Amino acid sequence: MRKLCKSEMDKKICGVCGGLGEYFNIDSTLIRLVFVIFGLASFGTGVAFYLIAALVMPEA
């Protein structure tokens, strides 16, 4: 059973994108790109979502 948690090996800031990439089995660079595009297109909502995920997601 897989568990969603922050990545220890694939992290740039907090490990949220790396953890999502490991959980969904896709490249974390793609998830980072989606976060950047979403953050720019939604006037910072993507940044708020990332910060909330960094606080809520458990460590690996």
N, C-alpha and C positions, 0 to 999 in steps of 0.2 A: 504494500500500500504506500503510495507516494504522499508526501506531506509538503505543503507549500511553506517554504521558509527562505530567509535571505541566504544568499550564497556567500561562502567564505573564500572560495577560489576565484570566482568570476565577479569581482566587484570593482567598481570605479569610485562610487561615493558611499553608498550604504549596502549595496548588494541586492537591491530590490529587482532590478532588471535581470541580473544573473539568476536569481531565484525563480523568477517567472519563466525564464528561458529553460531552466532545468525541469521545472514542473510541466511545462507544455511541450518540451522536447523540440524547441526551436532555438535559433541563434539569438543570443542576448543582444547582439548589435542591432538586429532588426527591432527588437523591443525598445532599445534606447532611441533609435530613430523615430519610432512611433511616439514615444514620450516627448521628444523634441518638437515634432510636427504638431502634436496635440497641444503642447504647451504654448507654442507660438500662435496657433489658430484659435485657441480658446482664451487668450489673454491671461494666461497664468493658471488656469484650472488644472492643467496637466502637472504643474509644479506642486500645487496643493495636493493633488491625488498622490503624487510620489512621496511627499512628506508624510501624509497619513499612512500610506503603505509602509514606509520606513519605521513608523512608530508601532503599527499594529502587527506586522509580520514578525514571527519569532526568529531568533538566531538559529543557525544550523546546528 
